[in-house]
């Protein structure tokens, strides 16, 4: 059986990938957010530096969250 796929407007969702950056710190045996979400790496680095100044014994890290959208095949 041959399945034909028709390309429709909006089928290409590669441009809809979204990245956000979070600053996390280690506490109680796990990593957790210590600052609000950032839309760019430079903004996240500023927040990371602020956390490091406020908590000199901490080692905050930057984590990228990536959301990818795909179109599912219809039955």
Residue pairs with C-beta under 8 A, 6 or more apart in sequence:
10 71
11 71
13 69
13 70
13 71
16 69
17 66
17 67
17 68
17 69
18 66
18 67
19 64
19 65
19 66
19 67
20 37
20 38
20 39
20 64
20 65
20 67
21 37
21 38
21 39
21 40
21 41
21 43
21 44
21 62
21 63
21 64
21 65
22 33
22 35
22 37
22 38
22 44
22 62
22 63
22 65
23 33
23 34
23 35
23 38
23 44
23 47
23 48
23 51
23 60
23 61
23 62
23 63
24 31
24 32
24 33
24 34
24 60
24 61
24 62
24 63
25 31
25 32
25 34
25 51
25 55
25 58
25 59
25 60
25 61
26 58
26 59
31 61
31 63
34 51
34 58
34 60
35 44
35 47
35 48
35 50
35 51
35 60
36 47
37 65
38 44
38 47
41 62
44 62
45 62
48 60
48 61
48 62
51 58
51 60
52 58
52 59
52 60
